[in-house]
Amino acid sequence: MNMNQFNLPKPPQTFSALEKKCEEIGFTMPSDSEVGALLRTLVASKPSGNILELGTGIGLSLSWMADGLDQNSQLTSVDNDPKLINIVNEFFGEDSRINIICGDGAEWIQKHQSEKFDLIFSDAWPGKYSELDEVLAMVKTGGFYIIDDMKPHPNWPEGHAEKAANLMQKLESLPNFVITQMDWSTGVVVATKTKV
Protein backbone atom coordinates (compact mmCIF):
# COMPACT_ATOMS: atom_id res chain seq x y z
CA MET A 1 0.00 0.00 0.00
CA ASN A 2 1.37 3.37 -1.02
CA MET A 3 0.70 5.88 1.76
CA ASN A 4 1.48 8.73 -0.63
CA GLN A 5 -1.78 7.96 -2.37
CA PHE A 6 -5.16 7.89 -0.66
CA ASN A 7 -6.78 4.46 -0.87
CA LEU A 8 -10.51 5.01 -0.56
CA PRO A 9 -12.15 2.39 1.66
CA LYS A 10 -15.25 0.56 0.51
CA PRO A 11 -18.12 3.07 0.27
CA PRO A 12 -21.51 2.53 1.93
CA GLN A 13 -24.12 0.51 0.05
CA THR A 14 -26.26 3.59 -0.58
CA PHE A 15 -23.39 5.59 -2.04
CA SER A 16 -23.33 4.15 -5.58
CA ALA A 17 -27.13 4.43 -5.85
CA LEU A 18 -26.93 8.08 -4.84
CA GLU A 19 -24.17 8.67 -7.39
CA LYS A 20 -26.52 7.32 -10.07
CA LYS A 21 -29.19 9.71 -8.84
CA CYS A 22 -26.72 12.58 -9.27
CA GLU A 23 -26.29 11.61 -12.91
CA GLU A 24 -30.05 11.20 -13.43
CA ILE A 25 -30.97 14.66 -12.16
CA GLY A 26 -27.80 16.49 -13.20
CA PHE A 27 -26.73 17.28 -9.64
CA THR A 28 -23.35 18.99 -10.01
CA MET A 29 -22.29 19.55 -6.39
CA PRO A 30 -21.59 16.03 -5.11
CA SER A 31 -19.61 15.57 -1.92
CA ASP A 32 -16.05 14.33 -2.05
CA SER A 33 -15.66 10.64 -1.14
CA GLU A 34 -12.40 11.26 0.70
CA VAL A 35 -14.19 13.69 3.01
CA GLY A 36 -16.98 11.14 3.39
CA ALA A 37 -14.56 8.44 4.48
CA LEU A 38 -13.06 10.80 7.07
CA LEU A 39 -16.52 11.70 8.36
CA ARG A 40 -17.46 8.03 8.72
CA THR A 41 -14.36 7.42 10.84
CA LEU A 42 -14.98 10.46 13.06
CA VAL A 43 -18.67 9.62 13.51
CA ALA A 44 -17.67 6.09 14.52
CA SER A 45 -15.50 7.60 17.28
CA LYS A 46 -18.66 8.96 18.96
CA PRO A 47 -20.72 6.01 20.28
CA SER A 48 -24.27 7.03 21.22
CA GLY A 49 -23.41 10.28 19.49
CA ASN A 50 -25.55 13.21 18.44
CA ILE A 51 -24.46 14.27 14.94
CA LEU A 52 -25.45 17.29 12.82
CA GLU A 53 -24.98 17.88 9.10
CA LEU A 54 -25.74 21.33 7.69
CA GLY A 55 -26.25 20.98 3.94
CA THR A 56 -27.64 17.55 3.09
CA GLY A 57 -27.38 17.94 -0.67
CA ILE A 58 -28.32 14.65 -2.28
CA GLY A 59 -27.08 12.66 0.71
CA LEU A 60 -23.63 11.45 -0.36
CA SER A 61 -21.84 12.65 2.79
CA LEU A 62 -24.84 11.53 4.80
CA SER A 63 -24.41 7.99 3.47
CA TRP A 64 -20.84 7.88 4.81
CA MET A 65 -21.82 9.32 8.19
CA ALA A 66 -24.81 6.98 8.53
CA ASP A 67 -22.42 4.09 7.91
CA GLY A 68 -20.37 5.19 10.93
CA LEU A 69 -23.37 5.56 13.29
CA ASP A 70 -23.99 2.95 15.95
CA GLN A 71 -27.52 1.92 16.82
CA ASN A 72 -27.75 4.34 19.76
CA SER A 73 -26.69 7.43 17.79
CA GLN A 74 -28.80 10.14 16.18
CA LEU A 75 -28.01 12.17 13.06
CA THR A 76 -29.87 15.31 11.99
CA SER A 77 -29.33 16.66 8.47
CA VAL A 78 -30.70 20.01 7.29
CA ASP A 79 -31.14 21.34 3.75
CA ASN A 80 -33.43 23.89 2.11
CA ASP A 81 -33.95 22.08 -1.23
CA PRO A 82 -37.21 20.07 -1.14
CA LYS A 83 -36.39 18.17 -4.33
CA LEU A 84 -33.12 16.89 -2.88
CA ILE A 85 -34.68 16.20 0.52
CA ASN A 86 -37.33 14.01 -1.18
CA ILE A 87 -34.56 11.96 -2.78
CA VAL A 88 -32.67 11.69 0.52
CA ASN A 89 -35.84 10.51 2.26
CA GLU A 90 -36.16 7.70 -0.29
CA PHE A 91 -32.84 6.34 0.95
CA PHE A 92 -32.84 7.25 4.65
CA GLY A 93 -36.45 7.94 5.61
CA GLU A 94 -36.90 4.52 7.24
CA ASP A 95 -33.77 4.81 9.38
CA SER A 96 -34.93 5.75 12.88
CA ARG A 97 -31.45 7.09 13.72
CA ILE A 98 -31.66 9.78 11.02
CA ASN A 99 -33.78 12.94 11.05
CA ILE A 100 -33.97 14.75 7.69
CA ILE A 101 -35.08 18.39 7.93
CA CYS A 102 -36.18 20.51 4.97
CA GLY A 103 -35.80 24.13 5.95
CA ASP A 104 -33.64 27.21 6.08
CA GLY A 105 -30.36 26.32 7.80
CA ALA A 106 -29.90 29.72 9.46
CA GLU A 107 -33.41 29.62 10.93
CA TRP A 108 -32.93 26.03 12.12
CA ILE A 109 -29.68 26.96 13.87
CA GLN A 110 -31.32 29.90 15.64
CA LYS A 111 -34.21 27.70 16.87
CA HIS A 112 -31.95 24.88 18.14
CA GLN A 113 -29.28 26.79 20.06
CA SER A 114 -29.86 24.70 23.18
CA GLU A 115 -28.96 21.44 21.42
CA LYS A 116 -25.43 20.06 21.69
CA PHE A 117 -23.67 17.80 19.19
CA ASP A 118 -20.69 15.45 19.25
CA LEU A 119 -19.90 16.24 15.62
CA ILE A 120 -21.08 18.99 13.28
CA PHE A 121 -20.28 18.83 9.58
CA SER A 122 -21.06 22.22 8.10
CA ASP A 123 -21.34 21.92 4.33
CA ALA A 124 -23.58 24.93 3.71
CA TRP A 125 -23.36 28.69 4.08
CA PRO A 126 -25.16 28.67 7.46
CA GLY A 127 -22.84 27.35 10.12
CA LYS A 128 -19.80 28.21 8.06
CA TYR A 129 -19.95 31.71 6.60
CA SER A 130 -22.95 32.78 8.69
CA GLU A 131 -24.18 31.69 12.15
CA LEU A 132 -20.63 30.43 12.84
CA ASP A 133 -20.54 31.47 16.51
CA GLU A 134 -23.94 29.90 17.09
CA VAL A 135 -22.89 26.59 15.56
CA LEU A 136 -19.56 26.47 17.40
CA ALA A 137 -21.50 26.94 20.64
CA MET A 138 -23.51 23.82 19.75
CA VAL A 139 -20.40 21.60 19.71
CA LYS A 140 -19.93 19.54 22.88
CA THR A 141 -16.59 19.67 24.69
CA GLY A 142 -14.50 16.99 22.99
CA GLY A 143 -16.67 17.23 19.90
CA PHE A 144 -15.72 17.94 16.29
CA TYR A 145 -16.54 20.84 13.97
CA ILE A 146 -15.68 19.94 10.37
CA ILE A 147 -15.75 21.92 7.12
CA ASP A 148 -14.50 21.21 3.62
CA ASP A 149 -14.18 23.06 0.29
CA MET A 150 -11.53 25.37 1.72
CA LYS A 151 -8.99 25.02 -1.11
CA PRO A 152 -9.36 27.63 -3.87
CA HIS A 153 -11.58 26.43 -6.68
CA PRO A 154 -12.17 27.88 -10.17
CA ASN A 155 -15.93 28.14 -9.57
CA TRP A 156 -15.53 30.37 -6.50
CA PRO A 157 -17.32 33.67 -7.11
CA GLU A 158 -15.46 36.94 -6.84
CA GLY A 159 -14.69 37.77 -3.23
CA HIS A 160 -15.10 34.21 -1.91
CA ALA A 161 -11.36 33.67 -1.42
CA GLU A 162 -11.35 36.60 1.01
CA LYS A 163 -14.34 35.12 2.87
CA ALA A 164 -12.53 31.77 3.16
CA ALA A 165 -9.38 33.47 4.45
CA ASN A 166 -11.38 35.42 7.03
CA LEU A 167 -13.08 32.21 8.14
CA MET A 168 -9.74 30.48 8.65
CA GLN A 169 -8.41 33.46 10.59
CA LYS A 170 -11.47 33.34 12.83
CA LEU A 171 -11.14 29.59 13.47
CA GLU A 172 -7.42 29.85 14.21
CA SER A 173 -8.10 32.56 16.80
CA LEU A 174 -10.59 30.50 18.82
CA PRO A 175 -9.26 29.90 22.35
CA ASN A 176 -11.42 26.83 22.97
CA PHE A 177 -10.78 24.80 19.82
CA VAL A 178 -7.76 22.91 18.50
CA ILE A 179 -7.65 23.30 14.72
CA THR A 180 -6.05 21.17 12.00
CA GLN A 181 -6.03 22.40 8.39
CA MET A 182 -5.51 19.68 5.81
CA ASP A 183 -4.31 20.48 2.30
CA TRP A 184 -6.08 17.33 1.17
CA SER A 185 -9.18 16.50 -0.81
CA THR A 186 -11.16 19.75 -1.24
CA GLY A 187 -9.41 21.37 1.74
CA VAL A 188 -10.60 20.10 5.10
CA VAL A 189 -10.59 21.67 8.56
CA VAL A 190 -11.11 19.52 11.65
CA ALA A 191 -11.61 21.41 14.92
CA THR A 192 -12.01 19.84 18.37
CA LYS A 193 -13.62 21.77 21.20
CA THR A 194 -11.45 21.72 24.32
CA LYS A 195 -13.66 23.71 26.69
CA VAL A 196 -16.92 25.63 26.77
C-alpha positions as CSV (number, residue, x, y, z in Angstrom):
1,M,0.0,0.0,0.0
2,N,1.4,3.4,-1.0
3,M,0.7,5.9,1.8
4,N,1.5,8.7,-0.6
5,Q,-1.8,8.0,-2.4
6,F,-5.2,7.9,-0.7
7,N,-6.8,4.5,-0.9
8,L,-10.5,5.0,-0.6
9,P,-12.1,2.4,1.7
10,K,-15.2,0.6,0.5
11,P,-18.1,3.1,0.3
12,P,-21.5,2.5,1.9
13,Q,-24.1,0.5,0.0
14,T,-26.3,3.6,-0.6
15,F,-23.4,5.6,-2.0
16,S,-23.3,4.2,-5.6
17,A,-27.1,4.4,-5.8
18,L,-26.9,8.1,-4.8
19,E,-24.2,8.7,-7.4
20,K,-26.5,7.3,-10.1
21,K,-29.2,9.7,-8.8
22,C,-26.7,12.6,-9.3
23,E,-26.3,11.6,-12.9
24,E,-30.0,11.2,-13.4
25,I,-31.0,14.7,-12.2
26,G,-27.8,16.5,-13.2
27,F,-26.7,17.3,-9.6
28,T,-23.3,19.0,-10.0
29,M,-22.3,19.5,-6.4
30,P,-21.6,16.0,-5.1
31,S,-19.6,15.6,-1.9
32,D,-16.1,14.3,-2.1
33,S,-15.7,10.6,-1.1
34,E,-12.4,11.3,0.7
35,V,-14.2,13.7,3.0
36,G,-17.0,11.1,3.4
37,A,-14.6,8.4,4.5
38,L,-13.1,10.8,7.1
39,L,-16.5,11.7,8.4
40,R,-17.5,8.0,8.7
41,T,-14.4,7.4,10.8
42,L,-15.0,10.5,13.1
43,V,-18.7,9.6,13.5
44,A,-17.7,6.1,14.5
45,S,-15.5,7.6,17.3
46,K,-18.7,9.0,19.0
47,P,-20.7,6.0,20.3
48,S,-24.3,7.0,21.2
49,G,-23.4,10.3,19.5
50,N,-25.5,13.2,18.4
51,I,-24.5,14.3,14.9
52,L,-25.5,17.3,12.8
53,E,-25.0,17.9,9.1
54,L,-25.7,21.3,7.7
55,G,-26.2,21.0,3.9
56,T,-27.6,17.6,3.1
57,G,-27.4,17.9,-0.7
58,I,-28.3,14.6,-2.3
59,G,-27.1,12.7,0.7
60,L,-23.6,11.5,-0.4
61,S,-21.8,12.7,2.8
62,L,-24.8,11.5,4.8
63,S,-24.4,8.0,3.5
64,W,-20.8,7.9,4.8
65,M,-21.8,9.3,8.2
66,A,-24.8,7.0,8.5
67,D,-22.4,4.1,7.9
68,G,-20.4,5.2,10.9
69,L,-23.4,5.6,13.3
70,D,-24.0,3.0,16.0
71,Q,-27.5,1.9,16.8
72,N,-27.7,4.3,19.8
73,S,-26.7,7.4,17.8
74,Q,-28.8,10.1,16.2
75,L,-28.0,12.2,13.1
76,T,-29.9,15.3,12.0
77,S,-29.3,16.7,8.5
78,V,-30.7,20.0,7.3
79,D,-31.1,21.3,3.8
80,N,-33.4,23.9,2.1
81,D,-33.9,22.1,-1.2
82,P,-37.2,20.1,-1.1
83,K,-36.4,18.2,-4.3
84,L,-33.1,16.9,-2.9
85,I,-34.7,16.2,0.5
86,N,-37.3,14.0,-1.2
87,I,-34.6,12.0,-2.8
88,V,-32.7,11.7,0.5
89,N,-35.8,10.5,2.3
90,E,-36.2,7.7,-0.3
91,F,-32.8,6.3,0.9
92,F,-32.8,7.2,4.7
93,G,-36.5,7.9,5.6
94,E,-36.9,4.5,7.2
95,D,-33.8,4.8,9.4
96,S,-34.9,5.8,12.9
97,R,-31.5,7.1,13.7
98,I,-31.7,9.8,11.0
99,N,-33.8,12.9,11.0
100,I,-34.0,14.7,7.7
101,I,-35.1,18.4,7.9
102,C,-36.2,20.5,5.0
103,G,-35.8,24.1,6.0
104,D,-33.6,27.2,6.1
105,G,-30.4,26.3,7.8
106,A,-29.9,29.7,9.5
107,E,-33.4,29.6,10.9
108,W,-32.9,26.0,12.1
109,I,-29.7,27.0,13.9
110,Q,-31.3,29.9,15.6
111,K,-34.2,27.7,16.9
112,H,-32.0,24.9,18.1
113,Q,-29.3,26.8,20.1
114,S,-29.9,24.7,23.2
115,E,-29.0,21.4,21.4
116,K,-25.4,20.1,21.7
117,F,-23.7,17.8,19.2
118,D,-20.7,15.4,19.2
119,L,-19.9,16.2,15.6
120,I,-21.1,19.0,13.3
121,F,-20.3,18.8,9.6
122,S,-21.1,22.2,8.1
123,D,-21.3,21.9,4.3
124,A,-23.6,24.9,3.7
125,W,-23.4,28.7,4.1
126,P,-25.2,28.7,7.5
127,G,-22.8,27.3,10.1
128,K,-19.8,28.2,8.1
129,Y,-20.0,31.7,6.6
130,S,-23.0,32.8,8.7
131,E,-24.2,31.7,12.1
132,L,-20.6,30.4,12.8
133,D,-20.5,31.5,16.5
134,E,-23.9,29.9,17.1
135,V,-22.9,26.6,15.6
136,L,-19.6,26.5,17.4
137,A,-21.5,26.9,20.6
138,M,-23.5,23.8,19.8
139,V,-20.4,21.6,19.7
140,K,-19.9,19.5,22.9
141,T,-16.6,19.7,24.7
142,G,-14.5,17.0,23.0
143,G,-16.7,17.2,19.9
144,F,-15.7,17.9,16.3
145,Y,-16.5,20.8,14.0
146,I,-15.7,19.9,10.4
147,I,-15.7,21.9,7.1
148,D,-14.5,21.2,3.6
149,D,-14.2,23.1,0.3
150,M,-11.5,25.4,1.7
151,K,-9.0,25.0,-1.1
152,P,-9.4,27.6,-3.9
153,H,-11.6,26.4,-6.7
154,P,-12.2,27.9,-10.2
155,N,-15.9,28.1,-9.6
156,W,-15.5,30.4,-6.5
157,P,-17.3,33.7,-7.1
158,E,-15.5,36.9,-6.8
159,G,-14.7,37.8,-3.2
160,H,-15.1,34.2,-1.9
161,A,-11.4,33.7,-1.4
162,E,-11.3,36.6,1.0
163,K,-14.3,35.1,2.9
164,A,-12.5,31.8,3.2
165,A,-9.4,33.5,4.4
166,N,-11.4,35.4,7.0
167,L,-13.1,32.2,8.1
168,M,-9.7,30.5,8.7
169,Q,-8.4,33.5,10.6
170,K,-11.5,33.3,12.8
171,L,-11.1,29.6,13.5
172,E,-7.4,29.9,14.2
173,S,-8.1,32.6,16.8
174,L,-10.6,30.5,18.8
175,P,-9.3,29.9,22.3
176,N,-11.4,26.8,23.0
177,F,-10.8,24.8,19.8
178,V,-7.8,22.9,18.5
179,I,-7.7,23.3,14.7
180,T,-6.1,21.2,12.0
181,Q,-6.0,22.4,8.4
182,M,-5.5,19.7,5.8
183,D,-4.3,20.5,2.3
184,W,-6.1,17.3,1.2
185,S,-9.2,16.5,-0.8
186,T,-11.2,19.7,-1.2
187,G,-9.4,21.4,1.7
188,V,-10.6,20.1,5.1
189,V,-10.6,21.7,8.6
190,V,-11.1,19.5,11.7
191,A,-11.6,21.4,14.9
192,T,-12.0,19.8,18.4
193,K,-13.6,21.8,21.2
194,T,-11.5,21.7,24.3
195,K,-13.7,23.7,26.7
196,V,-16.9,25.6,26.8
